[in-house]
Amino acid sequence: AQGSLAVVPASLLVNWQRELARFAPELKVAVYYGKGRTLTEADVTLTSYETVVRDQTKLAANPFSLLILDEAHGLKNAATKRAVAIRGLRTASILALSGTPVENRLEDLRALFDLILPGYLGDATAFKKLWRVPIELNRDAETARRLRQITAPFLLRRLKTDPSIAPDLPPKTVTDEYAVLTVSQSALYRTVLEELVPGPEVFSEPRARQAVLLKLLTALKQICNHPRAYDQTSPLKADLSGKALLLLDILRNVLEAREKVLVFSQYVGTLEILQSLIETEIGEPCLVLHGALNQAQRNLAVDTFQNDPARKIFLISLKAGGVGLNLTAASRVVHYDLWYNPAVENQASDRAFRIGQNRPVFVHRLISTGTFEEKIDAMIKSKKELVDLSVAAGESWLTDLNASDLFNLFHPETVHPPAKKA
């Protein structure tokens, strides 16, 4: 058998090369990726998931001593081409790496185990009856403890906050920062809410519930970010958004302290608005990373932020830059809008809070007060006592609420417009 095969997201290939060169310079590393790729003898061969799908027959003909799967939570759906191709590889051992083994539901964990130890946790139907219903629905702590017990021998969990793992890592402080909707934001919020949710009946049809909820979450999040993010026509002014004004205050403090900062948003359109507002209001240029950038552009943005003292603000799309990157030049992280998935949020924060960081990290979570954002955040925090392998942690848990609870979550009577200045 050849050495190890590490399969990683294409955007992280360069990062893996650099980390291997830094921590294991004695290993011979080869990259099997791109045009003209050939398999050569090496201690570690790096490739991407897309390459494994394209070359699965060729790769399956070469047994490896160890298969490493980075960001393995992306393989939880066994029916995808990517998961099928991975299962076809020949290897003596498999190591699945994930910061979020339970991203949405406990089924995610079973699916990962089925990849490395087929059948160990049973099929999806048996697992749901034995584990998911007692833990996710009944919040049974004893069942959660037993599940941790039977999975523990195959899980190597390492927390950076454990002194034995990273004794020199400075602390991380997470702060909720509350923004008040402006008068125009509040009016738009109410109008859209009343239009999309006239009553609880819009959530009554189970098959339509998810689509209605997604549309509603997207619209209201965008309005809370900035009216222009929703309607594309509102003026590009900071004083139209409570969050934008709050962010600018935070950034001024960061710059005054000569620190660097990461600003995350789900929406590329929001990042574009923020870039314009920051450069206009503060006069500070921003680096931006999102899914439309090619690999060379991503690498340049990351290297510039890490190494150029003059570039202090990095605006990042949560999906494109929320995992895998080392951005330890930053000691501040701002979540401009929240994903309502603590695992995803923590992964993004950990671009700065990771081994190699030598300063305390401060994380700012921006929440629009008096809106659904505040309510959902409170609901998530109430579930945290079982979050380690026991409670659904993704936005999909919202679809499990009944129609009345969903209506109350968004009900316009709970949204209070800000007091007008005298």
C-alpha positions as a Markdown table, in Angstrom:
| # | Residue | x | y | z |
|---|---|---|---|---|
| 1 | Ala | 0.0 | 0.0 | 0.0 |
| 2 | Gln | 1.1 | 3.6 | -0.6 |
| 3 | Gly | 1.3 | 6.2 | 2.2 |
| 4 | Ser | -1.6 | 8.3 | 3.4 |
| 5 | Leu | -4.2 | 9.9 | 1.1 |
| 6 | Ala | -5.7 | 13.1 | 2.5 |
| 7 | Val | -8.9 | 14.2 | 0.8 |
| 8 | Val | -9.7 | 17.9 | 1.5 |
| 9 | Pro | -11.8 | 20.7 | 0.1 |
| 10 | Ala | -10.0 | 22.2 | -2.9 |
| 11 | Ser | -9.8 | 25.6 | -1.2 |
| 12 | Leu | -7.7 | 24.1 | 1.6 |
| 13 | Leu | -5.1 | 22.2 | -0.4 |
| 14 | Val | -2.6 | 25.1 | -0.1 |
| 15 | Asn | -3.3 | 25.3 | 3.6 |
| 16 | Trp | -2.6 | 21.6 | 4.1 |
| 17 | Gln | 0.7 | 21.9 | 2.2 |
| 18 | Arg | 1.8 | 24.7 | 4.4 |
| 19 | Glu | 0.8 | 23.1 | 7.6 |
| 20 | Leu | 2.5 | 19.8 | 6.7 |
| 21 | Ala | 5.7 | 21.7 | 5.8 |
| 22 | Arg | 5.5 | 23.5 | 9.1 |
| 23 | Phe | 4.7 | 20.6 | 11.5 |
| 24 | Ala | 6.1 | 17.6 | 9.6 |
| 25 | Pro | 8.8 | 18.8 | 7.2 |
| 26 | Glu | 10.4 | 15.3 | 7.1 |
| 27 | Leu | 7.3 | 13.9 | 5.2 |
| 28 | Lys | 7.3 | 13.7 | 1.4 |
| 29 | Val | 4.1 | 15.4 | 0.3 |
| 30 | Ala | 2.6 | 15.2 | -3.2 |
| 31 | Val | -0.5 | 17.0 | -4.6 |
| 32 | Tyr | -2.8 | 15.1 | -6.9 |
| 33 | Tyr | -4.9 | 17.9 | -8.3 |
| 34 | Gly | -5.4 | 19.9 | -11.5 |
| 35 | Lys | -4.5 | 19.3 | -15.1 |
| 36 | Gly | -1.8 | 16.7 | -15.8 |
| 37 | Arg | -2.1 | 15.2 | -12.4 |
| 38 | Thr | -0.2 | 11.9 | -11.8 |
| 39 | Leu | 0.0 | 9.7 | -8.7 |
| 40 | Thr | 3.6 | 9.6 | -7.4 |
| 41 | Glu | 5.1 | 7.8 | -4.4 |
| 42 | Ala | 4.8 | 10.0 | -1.3 |
| 43 | Asp | 4.2 | 9.8 | 2.5 |
| 44 | Val | 1.1 | 12.0 | 2.1 |
| 45 | Thr | -0.8 | 12.6 | -1.1 |
| 46 | Leu | -3.2 | 15.5 | -1.0 |
| 47 | Thr | -6.2 | 15.6 | -3.3 |
| 48 | Ser | -9.7 | 17.2 | -3.4 |
| 49 | Tyr | -13.1 | 15.6 | -3.1 |
| 50 | Glu | -13.9 | 16.7 | -6.7 |
| 51 | Thr | -10.8 | 14.9 | -8.0 |
| 52 | Val | -11.8 | 11.7 | -6.1 |
| 53 | Val | -15.2 | 11.8 | -7.9 |
| 54 | Arg | -13.6 | 12.3 | -11.3 |
| 55 | Asp | -10.8 | 9.7 | -10.8 |
| 56 | Gln | -12.4 | 7.2 | -8.5 |
| 57 | Thr | -11.5 | 4.2 | -10.6 |
| 58 | Lys | -7.9 | 5.1 | -10.8 |
| 59 | Leu | -7.6 | 6.0 | -7.1 |
| 60 | Ala | -9.5 | 2.8 | -6.1 |
| 61 | Ala | -6.9 | 0.8 | -7.8 |
| 62 | Asn | -4.2 | 2.1 | -5.5 |
| 63 | Pro | -4.5 | 1.0 | -1.9 |
| 64 | Phe | -3.5 | 3.5 | 0.8 |
| 65 | Ser | -2.4 | 2.7 | 4.4 |
| 66 | Leu | -4.5 | 5.6 | 5.8 |
| 67 | Leu | -7.3 | 7.7 | 4.3 |
| 68 | Ile | -7.8 | 11.1 | 5.9 |
| 69 | Leu | -11.1 | 12.9 | 5.3 |
| 70 | Asp | -11.0 | 16.6 | 6.1 |
| 71 | Glu | -14.3 | 18.5 | 6.8 |
| 72 | Ala | -15.9 | 15.0 | 6.8 |
| 73 | His | -19.3 | 16.3 | 7.8 |
| 74 | Gly | -19.7 | 17.1 | 4.1 |
| 75 | Leu | -20.0 | 13.3 | 3.5 |
| 76 | Lys | -23.1 | 12.7 | 5.8 |
| 77 | Asn | -25.4 | 12.1 | 2.8 |
| 78 | Ala | -24.3 | 8.6 | 1.7 |
| 79 | Ala | -26.1 | 8.9 | -1.7 |
| 80 | Thr | -24.0 | 11.8 | -3.0 |
| 81 | Lys | -21.4 | 11.1 | -5.7 |
| 82 | Arg | -18.7 | 12.3 | -3.3 |
| 83 | Ala | -19.7 | 9.9 | -0.5 |
| 84 | Val | -20.0 | 7.0 | -3.0 |
| 85 | Ala | -16.6 | 7.7 | -4.5 |
| 86 | Ile | -15.0 | 7.9 | -1.0 |
| 87 | Arg | -16.5 | 4.5 | 0.0 |
| 88 | Gly | -14.9 | 3.0 | -3.1 |
| 89 | Leu | -11.3 | 3.8 | -2.0 |
| 90 | Arg | -9.2 | 1.0 | -0.6 |
| 91 | Thr | -7.5 | 1.8 | 2.7 |
| 92 | Ala | -6.4 | 0.0 | 5.9 |
| 93 | Ser | -7.7 | 2.8 | 8.2 |
| 94 | Ile | -9.9 | 5.9 | 8.0 |
| 95 | Leu | -9.5 | 9.1 | 9.9 |
| 96 | Ala | -12.5 | 11.5 | 9.6 |
| 97 | Leu | -11.8 | 15.1 | 10.7 |
| 98 | Ser | -14.6 | 17.4 | 11.6 |
| 99 | Gly | -15.2 | 20.4 | 13.9 |
| 100 | Thr | -19.0 | 19.7 | 13.5 |
| 101 | Pro | -19.7 | 16.0 | 13.6 |
| 102 | Val | -23.3 | 16.9 | 14.7 |
| 103 | Glu | -24.1 | 19.8 | 12.5 |
| 104 | Asn | -27.9 | 19.6 | 12.2 |
| 105 | Arg | -29.2 | 16.3 | 13.7 |
| 106 | Leu | -27.8 | 13.2 | 15.4 |
| 107 | Glu | -28.3 | 11.4 | 12.1 |
| 108 | Asp | -25.1 | 13.3 | 11.0 |
| 109 | Leu | -23.1 | 11.4 | 13.6 |
| 110 | Arg | -24.5 | 8.0 | 12.5 |
| 111 | Ala | -23.8 | 8.8 | 8.9 |
| 112 | Leu | -20.1 | 9.6 | 9.7 |
| 113 | Phe | -19.8 | 6.5 | 11.8 |
| 114 | Asp | -21.3 | 4.4 | 8.9 |
| 115 | Leu | -18.4 | 5.7 | 6.8 |
| 116 | Ile | -15.6 | 4.6 | 9.1 |
| 117 | Leu | -17.4 | 1.7 | 10.9 |
| 118 | Pro | -20.2 | 0.5 | 8.7 |
| 119 | Gly | -23.2 | -0.7 | 10.7 |
| 120 | Tyr | -21.8 | 0.1 | 14.1 |
| 121 | Leu | -24.7 | 2.5 | 15.0 |
| 122 | Gly | -27.3 | 0.6 | 12.9 |
| 123 | Asp | -29.3 | 1.9 | 10.0 |
| 124 | Ala | -31.1 | 5.3 | 10.0 |
| 125 | Thr | -34.5 | 3.8 | 11.1 |
| 126 | Ala | -33.1 | 1.8 | 14.0 |
| 127 | Phe | -30.9 | 4.7 | 15.1 |
| 128 | Lys | -33.8 | 7.1 | 15.1 |
| 129 | Lys | -35.9 | 4.9 | 17.3 |
| 130 | Leu | -33.1 | 4.0 | 19.7 |
| 131 | Trp | -31.2 | 7.3 | 20.0 |
| 132 | Arg | -32.7 | 10.3 | 18.1 |
| 133 | Val | -36.2 | 10.2 | 19.5 |
| 134 | Pro | -35.1 | 9.9 | 23.2 |
| 135 | Ile | -32.4 | 12.5 | 22.8 |
| 136 | Glu | -33.7 | 15.1 | 20.3 |
| 137 | Leu | -37.3 | 15.0 | 21.2 |
| 138 | Asn | -37.4 | 13.8 | 24.8 |
| 139 | Arg | -34.1 | 15.4 | 25.8 |
| 140 | Asp | -33.1 | 12.3 | 27.8 |
| 141 | Ala | -29.7 | 13.0 | 29.4 |
| 142 | Glu | -29.1 | 9.3 | 30.3 |
| 143 | Thr | -29.6 | 8.2 | 26.7 |
| 144 | Ala | -27.2 | 10.9 | 25.6 |
| 145 | Arg | -24.7 | 9.7 | 28.1 |
| 146 | Arg | -25.0 | 6.1 | 26.8 |
| 147 | Leu | -24.5 | 7.3 | 23.2 |
| 148 | Arg | -21.4 | 9.2 | 24.2 |
| 149 | Gln | -20.2 | 6.1 | 26.0 |
| 150 | Ile | -20.4 | 3.8 | 23.0 |
| 151 | Thr | -19.0 | 6.3 | 20.5 |
| 152 | Ala | -16.2 | 7.5 | 22.8 |
| 153 | Pro | -13.7 | 4.7 | 21.9 |
| 154 | Phe | -13.7 | 5.9 | 18.3 |
| 155 | Leu | -13.8 | 9.7 | 18.9 |
| 156 | Leu | -10.7 | 11.7 | 19.6 |
| 157 | Arg | -12.0 | 15.0 | 20.7 |
| 158 | Arg | -9.6 | 17.9 | 21.3 |
| 159 | Leu | -10.6 | 21.3 | 22.5 |
| 160 | Lys | -8.2 | 24.2 | 22.2 |
| 161 | Thr | -9.4 | 25.4 | 25.6 |
| 162 | Asp | -7.9 | 22.2 | 27.2 |
| 163 | Pro | -4.6 | 23.4 | 28.8 |
| 164 | Ser | -3.0 | 20.1 | 27.9 |
| 165 | Ile | -3.6 | 20.7 | 24.2 |
| 166 | Ala | -2.7 | 24.3 | 23.8 |
| 167 | Pro | -1.4 | 25.6 | 27.1 |
| 168 | Asp | -0.3 | 28.9 | 25.7 |
| 169 | Leu | -3.5 | 29.7 | 23.8 |
| 170 | Pro | -5.0 | 33.0 | 25.1 |
| 171 | Pro | -8.6 | 33.2 | 26.1 |
| 172 | Lys | -11.6 | 33.7 | 23.8 |
| 173 | Thr | -14.4 | 36.1 | 25.0 |
| 174 | Val | -17.8 | 36.1 | 23.3 |
| 175 | Thr | -20.0 | 39.1 | 23.6 |
| 176 | Asp | -23.6 | 39.7 | 22.4 |
| 177 | Glu | -23.9 | 43.2 | 20.9 |
| 178 | Tyr | -27.4 | 44.5 | 20.5 |
| 179 | Ala | -28.4 | 46.8 | 17.7 |
| 180 | Val | -31.7 | 48.7 | 17.5 |
| 181 | Leu | -33.6 | 48.8 | 14.2 |
| 182 | Thr | -33.8 | 52.3 | 12.7 |
| 183 | Val | -37.2 | 53.7 | 12.0 |
| 184 | Ser | -37.0 | 52.8 | 8.3 |
| 185 | Gln | -35.7 | 49.3 | 9.1 |
| 186 | Ser | -38.6 | 48.7 | 11.6 |
| 187 | Ala | -41.2 | 49.9 | 9.0 |
| 188 | Leu | -39.8 | 47.6 | 6.3 |
| 189 | Tyr | -39.5 | 44.7 | 8.8 |
| 190 | Arg | -43.2 | 45.0 | 9.8 |
| 191 | Thr | -44.4 | 45.3 | 6.2 |
| 192 | Val | -42.6 | 42.2 | 5.0 |
| 193 | Leu | -43.6 | 40.2 | 8.1 |
| 194 | Glu | -47.3 | 41.1 | 7.7 |
| 195 | Glu | -47.1 | 40.2 | 4.0 |
| 196 | Leu | -45.4 | 36.8 | 4.5 |
| 197 | Val | -46.9 | 35.8 | 7.8 |
| 198 | Pro | -50.5 | 37.1 | 8.0 |
| 199 | Gly | -51.4 | 34.3 | 10.4 |
| 200 | Pro | -50.3 | 30.9 | 11.8 |
| 201 | Glu | -52.0 | 29.1 | 8.9 |
| 202 | Val | -49.0 | 29.9 | 6.6 |
| 203 | Phe | -47.0 | 27.3 | 8.7 |
| 204 | Ser | -49.8 | 24.7 | 8.8 |
| 205 | Glu | -48.9 | 22.8 | 5.7 |
| 206 | Pro | -45.8 | 20.7 | 6.6 |
| 207 | Arg | -44.5 | 20.4 | 3.1 |
| 208 | Ala | -44.7 | 24.2 | 2.5 |
| 209 | Arg | -43.4 | 25.1 | 5.9 |
| 210 | Gln | -39.7 | 24.8 | 5.1 |
| 211 | Ala | -40.0 | 27.0 | 2.0 |
| 212 | Val | -42.0 | 29.7 | 3.8 |
| 213 | Leu | -39.5 | 29.6 | 6.7 |
| 214 | Leu | -36.5 | 29.9 | 4.5 |
| 215 | Lys | -38.0 | 32.8 | 2.6 |
| 216 | Leu | -38.9 | 34.6 | 5.8 |
| 217 | Leu | -35.6 | 34.0 | 7.5 |
| 218 | Thr | -33.7 | 35.3 | 4.5 |
| 219 | Ala | -35.9 | 38.4 | 4.1 |
| 220 | Leu | -35.8 | 39.4 | 7.8 |
| 221 | Lys | -32.1 | 38.7 | 8.2 |
| 222 | Gln | -31.4 | 40.9 | 5.2 |
| 223 | Ile | -33.6 | 43.7 | 6.5 |
| 224 | Cys | -31.8 | 43.5 | 9.9 |
| 225 | Asn | -28.5 | 43.7 | 8.1 |
| 226 | His | -29.4 | 46.8 | 6.0 |
| 227 | Pro | -32.6 | 47.7 | 4.0 |
| 228 | Arg | -30.5 | 47.7 | 0.8 |
| 229 | Ala | -29.6 | 44.1 | 1.4 |
| 230 | Tyr | -33.3 | 43.2 | 1.0 |
| 231 | Asp | -34.7 | 45.7 | -1.5 |
| 232 | Gln | -31.5 | 46.5 | -3.5 |
| 233 | Thr | -32.7 | 50.1 | -3.8 |
| 234 | Ser | -32.4 | 51.8 | -0.4 |
| 235 | Pro | -29.6 | 54.4 | -0.2 |
| 236 | Leu | -26.2 | 53.2 | 0.7 |
| 237 | Lys | -26.1 | 55.0 | 4.0 |
| 238 | Ala | -24.9 | 53.7 | 7.4 |
| 239 | Asp | -27.6 | 55.5 | 9.4 |
| 240 | Leu | -30.3 | 53.3 | 7.7 |
| 241 | Ser | -29.1 | 50.3 | 9.7 |
| 242 | Gly | -28.7 | 49.9 | 13.4 |
| 243 | Lys | -26.3 | 47.0 | 12.8 |
| 244 | Ala | -24.2 | 49.0 | 10.4 |
| 245 | Leu | -23.8 | 51.8 | 12.9 |
| 246 | Leu | -22.9 | 49.3 | 15.6 |
| 247 | Leu | -20.3 | 47.6 | 13.4 |
| 248 | Leu | -18.7 | 50.9 | 12.5 |
| 249 | Asp | -18.3 | 51.7 | 16.2 |
| 250 | Ile | -16.7 | 48.3 | 16.8 |
| 251 | Leu | -14.3 | 48.8 | 13.8 |
| 252 | Arg | -13.2 | 52.2 | 15.0 |
| 253 | Asn | -12.3 | 50.7 | 18.4 |
| 254 | Val | -10.4 | 47.8 | 16.6 |
| 255 | Leu | -8.4 | 50.2 | 14.5 |
| 256 | Glu | -7.7 | 52.5 | 17.4 |
| 257 | Ala | -6.3 | 49.5 | 19.3 |
| 258 | Arg | -4.2 | 48.6 | 16.2 |
| 259 | Glu | -5.9 | 45.2 | 15.9 |
| 260 | Lys | -7.1 | 43.2 | 13.0 |
| 261 | Val | -10.7 | 41.9 | 12.5 |
| 262 | Leu | -12.7 | 39.3 | 10.6 |
| 263 | Val | -16.3 | 40.2 | 9.7 |
| 264 | Phe | -18.6 | 37.3 | 8.7 |
| 265 | Ser | -21.9 | 37.4 | 6.9 |
| 266 | Gln | -24.0 | 34.7 | 5.1 |
| 267 | Tyr | -24.7 | 37.1 | 2.3 |
| 268 | Val | -22.2 | 38.4 | -0.4 |
| 269 | Gly | -24.6 | 41.3 | -1.0 |
| 270 | Thr | -24.3 | 42.3 | 2.6 |
| 271 | Leu | -20.5 | 42.1 | 2.4 |
| 272 | Glu | -20.5 | 44.4 | -0.6 |
| 273 | Ile | -22.7 | 47.0 | 1.3 |
| 274 | Leu | -20.4 | 46.8 | 4.3 |
| 275 | Gln | -17.3 | 47.2 | 2.2 |
| 276 | Ser | -18.7 | 50.4 | 0.7 |
| 277 | Leu | -19.9 | 51.8 | 4.1 |
| 278 | Ile | -16.5 | 51.0 | 5.8 |
| 279 | Glu | -14.4 | 52.6 | 3.1 |
| 280 | Thr | -16.7 | 55.6 | 2.9 |
| 281 | Glu | -17.3 | 56.2 | 6.7 |
| 282 | Ile | -13.9 | 55.1 | 8.1 |
| 283 | Gly | -11.6 | 55.4 | 5.0 |
| 284 | Glu | -10.2 | 51.9 | 5.6 |
| 285 | Pro | -9.8 | 49.5 | 2.7 |
| 286 | Cys | -11.2 | 46.0 | 3.1 |
| 287 | Leu | -10.2 | 42.6 | 1.9 |
| 288 | Val | -13.1 | 40.4 | 0.8 |
| 289 | Leu | -13.4 | 36.6 | 0.5 |
| 290 | His | -16.4 | 34.8 | -1.0 |
| 291 | Gly | -17.3 | 31.9 | -3.2 |
| 292 | Ala | -16.8 | 33.6 | -6.5 |
| 293 | Leu | -13.1 | 34.0 | -6.0 |
| 294 | Asn | -10.7 | 31.5 | -7.6 |
| 295 | Gln | -8.1 | 29.7 | -5.5 |
| 296 | Ala | -5.3 | 32.1 | -6.4 |
| 297 | Gln | -7.4 | 35.1 | -5.4 |
| 298 | Arg | -8.3 | 33.4 | -2.1 |
| 299 | Asn | -4.7 | 32.7 | -1.3 |
| 300 | Leu | -3.7 | 36.3 | -2.1 |
| 301 | Ala | -6.4 | 37.7 | 0.2 |
| 302 | Val | -5.4 | 35.4 | 3.0 |
| 303 | Asp | -1.7 | 36.0 | 2.7 |
| 304 | Thr | -2.2 | 39.8 | 2.4 |
| 305 | Phe | -4.3 | 39.8 | 5.6 |
| 306 | Gln | -1.9 | 37.6 | 7.5 |
| 307 | Asn | 1.2 | 39.5 | 6.5 |
| 308 | Asp | 0.4 | 43.1 | 5.5 |
| 309 | Pro | 0.1 | 45.3 | 8.7 |
| 310 | Ala | -1.8 | 47.9 | 6.7 |
| 311 | Arg | -4.7 | 45.6 | 5.9 |
| 312 | Lys | -6.8 | 45.2 | 9.0 |
| 313 | Ile | -10.3 | 44.4 | 8.0 |
| 314 | Phe | -11.3 | 41.1 | 6.3 |
| 315 | Leu | -14.9 | 40.6 | 5.1 |
| 316 | Ile | -15.7 | 37.0 | 4.7 |
| 317 | Ser | -18.6 | 34.9 | 3.4 |
| 318 | Leu | -19.5 | 32.3 | 6.1 |
| 319 | Lys | -19.9 | 29.5 | 3.5 |
| 320 | Ala | -16.7 | 30.3 | 1.7 |
| 321 | Gly | -14.4 | 31.1 | 4.6 |
| 322 | Gly | -15.9 | 29.7 | 7.7 |
| 323 | Val | -13.7 | 26.5 | 7.8 |
| 324 | Gly | -10.1 | 25.5 | 7.3 |
| 325 | Leu | -8.4 | 28.9 | 7.1 |
| 326 | Asn | -5.7 | 30.1 | 9.5 |
| 327 | Leu | -6.3 | 33.8 | 10.1 |
| 328 | Thr | -4.5 | 34.3 | 13.4 |
| 329 | Ala | -3.5 | 37.8 | 12.5 |
| 330 | Ala | -7.0 | 38.7 | 13.7 |
| 331 | Ser | -7.8 | 39.1 | 17.4 |
| 332 | Arg | -11.4 | 40.3 | 16.8 |
| 333 | Val | -14.2 | 38.4 | 15.1 |
| 334 | Val | -17.6 | 39.9 | 14.2 |
| 335 | His | -20.6 | 37.8 | 13.3 |
| 336 | Tyr | -22.7 | 40.4 | 11.5 |
| 337 | Asp | -25.6 | 38.0 | 11.0 |
| 338 | Leu | -26.1 | 34.8 | 12.9 |
| 339 | Trp | -26.5 | 31.3 | 11.3 |
| 340 | Tyr | -28.4 | 29.9 | 14.3 |
| 341 | Asn | -26.1 | 27.0 | 14.3 |
| 342 | Pro | -23.6 | 27.2 | 17.1 |
| 343 | Ala | -21.3 | 24.6 | 15.5 |
| 344 | Val | -21.0 | 26.7 | 12.2 |
| 345 | Glu | -20.6 | 29.9 | 14.2 |
| 346 | Asn | -17.8 | 28.5 | 16.3 |
| 347 | Gln | -16.0 | 27.1 | 13.3 |
| 348 | Ala | -15.9 | 30.6 | 11.8 |
| 349 | Ser | -14.7 | 32.2 | 15.0 |
| 350 | Asp | -11.9 | 29.6 | 15.2 |
| 351 | Arg | -10.3 | 31.0 | 12.0 |
| 352 | Ala | -8.7 | 33.4 | 14.5 |
| 353 | Phe | -9.0 | 31.4 | 17.8 |
| 354 | Arg | -6.6 | 28.6 | 16.9 |
| 355 | Ile | -3.2 | 27.2 | 17.7 |
| 356 | Gly | -0.7 | 29.9 | 16.7 |
| 357 | Gln | -2.8 | 32.7 | 18.1 |
| 358 | Asn | -0.8 | 34.7 | 20.8 |
| 359 | Arg | -3.4 | 37.4 | 21.7 |
| 360 | Pro | -6.8 | 37.2 | 23.4 |
| 361 | Val | -9.6 | 36.8 | 20.9 |
| 362 | Phe | -12.8 | 38.8 | 21.2 |
| 363 | Val | -15.9 | 37.6 | 19.3 |
| 364 | His | -18.8 | 40.0 | 18.8 |
| 365 | Arg | -22.2 | 38.6 | 17.9 |
| 366 | Leu | -24.6 | 41.3 | 16.4 |
| 367 | Ile | -28.3 | 40.8 | 17.3 |
| 368 | Ser | -31.1 | 43.1 | 16.3 |
| 369 | Thr | -33.1 | 43.7 | 19.5 |
| 370 | Gly | -36.9 | 43.3 | 19.5 |
| 371 | Thr | -36.8 | 41.0 | 16.5 |
| 372 | Phe | -36.9 | 37.3 | 15.7 |
| 373 | Glu | -33.0 | 37.3 | 16.0 |
| 374 | Glu | -33.2 | 37.9 | 19.7 |
| 375 | Lys | -35.9 | 35.3 | 20.2 |
| 376 | Ile | -34.1 | 32.5 | 18.2 |
| 377 | Asp | -30.8 | 33.3 | 20.0 |
| 378 | Ala | -32.5 | 32.8 | 23.4 |
| 379 | Met | -34.0 | 29.5 | 22.2 |
| 380 | Ile | -30.6 | 28.2 | 21.1 |
| 381 | Lys | -29.0 | 29.1 | 24.4 |
| 382 | Ser | -31.8 | 27.3 | 26.3 |
| 383 | Lys | -30.8 | 24.1 | 24.5 |
| 384 | Lys | -27.1 | 24.2 | 25.2 |
| 385 | Glu | -27.2 | 21.8 | 28.1 |
| 386 | Leu | -27.4 | 18.8 | 25.7 |
| 387 | Val | -25.6 | 20.3 | 22.7 |
| 388 | Asp | -22.6 | 17.9 | 22.8 |
| 389 | Leu | -24.1 | 15.0 | 20.7 |
| 390 | Ser | -27.6 | 15.5 | 21.9 |
| 391 | Val | -29.5 | 18.4 | 20.5 |
| 392 | Ala | -30.1 | 19.5 | 16.9 |
| 393 | Ala | -27.8 | 22.5 | 16.3 |
| 394 | Gly | -28.7 | 23.7 | 12.8 |
| 395 | Glu | -31.3 | 26.0 | 11.5 |
| 396 | Ser | -33.4 | 23.0 | 10.4 |
| 397 | Trp | -34.6 | 22.6 | 14.0 |
| 398 | Leu | -36.9 | 25.5 | 13.4 |
| 399 | Thr | -39.1 | 23.5 | 11.0 |
| 400 | Asp | -39.9 | 21.1 | 14.0 |
| 401 | Leu | -41.8 | 23.9 | 15.8 |
| 402 | Asn | -45.5 | 23.8 | 15.4 |
| 403 | Ala | -47.4 | 26.5 | 13.5 |
| 404 | Ser | -48.4 | 28.4 | 16.6 |
| 405 | Asp | -44.9 | 28.5 | 18.0 |
| 406 | Leu | -43.5 | 29.6 | 14.6 |
| 407 | Phe | -46.1 | 32.4 | 14.3 |
| 408 | Asn | -45.3 | 33.6 | 17.8 |
| 409 | Leu | -41.6 | 33.6 | 17.0 |
| 410 | Phe | -42.1 | 36.1 | 14.2 |
| 411 | His | -45.3 | 37.9 | 15.4 |
| 412 | Pro | -45.1 | 41.6 | 14.6 |
| 413 | Glu | -46.6 | 42.6 | 18.0 |
| 414 | Thr | -43.3 | 41.5 | 19.5 |
| 415 | Val | -41.3 | 43.9 | 17.4 |
| 416 | His | -41.0 | 47.3 | 19.0 |
| 417 | Pro | -39.9 | 50.3 | 16.8 |
| 418 | Pro | -37.2 | 52.5 | 18.4 |
| 419 | Ala | -38.3 | 55.6 | 20.3 |
| 420 | Lys | -38.2 | 58.7 | 18.2 |
| 421 | Lys | -35.7 | 61.3 | 19.2 |
| 422 | Ala | -37.2 | 64.5 | 20.7 |
